[in-house]
Amino acid sequence: MDSSVDPLAAMQTKIVEWPRDLKEIESLIKRAESQVKNLSIDIATAESEYFLSKCCAPS
């Protein structure tokens, strides 16, 4: 019994999967970009609060 894999069939299977893989990658990139944006906002907020607590706090 021949248990070898047909290279052409394997390649065609991968080509069919590419669009789905690319959509998943795009989704992951968008999610990462959103998380970076949220982190940047959190850092900016923390910096502002720290600055205000040091310069403008009542003595």
Protein Blocks (a to p, Z undefined) as FASTA:
>chain_A
ZZbdcfklmmmmmmmmmmmmmmmmmmmmmmmmmmmmmmmmmmmmmmmmmmmmmmmgcZZ
